[in-house]
Structures are given as structure tokens and as C-alpha cells.
């Protein structure tokens, strides 16, 4: 639709940590929405097969603030038990889930893991995030992730692999 912008999101690793001025993320949700235009928070919900409880504590406050609550987890590709953080996030009300797959996933096929998540969390948008430059990581299962997931979120950091403005368009084109 004309005039709409893609969701603006912030990735959060530790949602329960207190800031230097004594605030928690949950205290700032309205300001993130109103002052910064944030539509979506990506809260870490797992590492491999292990769930992080912080996601469950953040879903309702994020939704009350009018934002989407997405979960993310780091995946290694060595056990189907890695499906459990995604399934738990789905049960808790996640609006979407991101599989953060990096070095450990090289040489592994994500098909079984993604199929299990899709079977047990029907309708959950499932995206993946990985390296900024696919051509540097030829043993990563790019085609499988790209085919099986709903979208990709390349990890592009300012100053990594070239200046921000120069690397971003090239990365997006590679995905």
C-alpha cells in the first residue's frame, strides 16, 4: 500500500537487563513506538534447543504497546530439538520467528528442522538471518533456507565488509 513503510524493528539479546539509569526495556516500549517509530521487537527466545524465558515475559507488554513481538534463536543445525524455542514462542503468542544460523550451520541441511517448526507452529512467519555476504560462505545451505523460510534478514553491520552504504545494496542483491 502506498505510504506504508516496512516494519522498523530492534533486535534484543537481553530484555531483562537494567540500563545505567535504572530502566528496563519494558519501561520504554511506548517511547520506542512513539518517538522512534519501532513496530517490531525481536526478542531472543532460545539458543540451540534451550529456551530463554525472557520472551514469554515480553510478549504481552510488547503487544500492549502496539508492536509485534517476534522471537529469534541461534541455531547450530545439529539436533531437531532446536525446534522447541520456536514452538514455545508460537504458543506464547509470537508474531513471527527468526532462525539465526551462522558458522555452525555450514554443511547442515535445515529441511527437517524447518519442517518440524512449520508442522508444529502452523501459520507462524519463519525467517532466517545469516551472513551479510553469501559468496564468502559457500558451504552454508543458502538455497534450503531461502526456499523453506518466508524471508531473510541479512546481518549487515556498519563498517564490516565495507562502508555501510556500499555494502547494504550489494548484500540485499545477493539475497
C-alpha positions, 0 to 999 in steps of 0.5 A: 500500500502506498505510504506504508513503510516496512516494519522498523524493528530492534533486535534484543539479546537481553530484555531483562537487563537494567540500563545505567539509569535504572530502566528496563526495556519494558519501561520504554516500549511506548517511547520506542513506538512513539518517538522512534517509530519501532513496530517490531521487537525481536526478542531472543527466545532460545539458543540451540534447543534451550529456551530463554524465558525472557520472551514469554515475559515480553510478549504481552507488554510488547503487544500492549504497546502496539508492536509485534513481538517476534522471537529469534534463536541461534541455531547450530543445525545439529539436533531437531530439538532446536525446534522447541524455542520456536514452538514455545514462542508460537504458543506464547503468542509470537508474531513471527520467528527468526532462525539465526544460523551462522558458522555452525550451520555450514554443511547442515541441511535445515529441511527437517528442522524447518519442517518440524517448526512449520508442522508444529507452529502452523501459520507462524512467519519463519525467517532466517538471518545469516551472513551479510555476504553469501559468496564468502560462505559457500558451504552454508545451505543458502538455497534450503533456507531461502526456499523453506523460510518466508524471508531473510534478514541479512546481518549487515553491520556498519563498517564490516565488509565495507562502508555501510552504504556500499555494502547494504545494496550489494548484500540485499542483491545477493539475497 
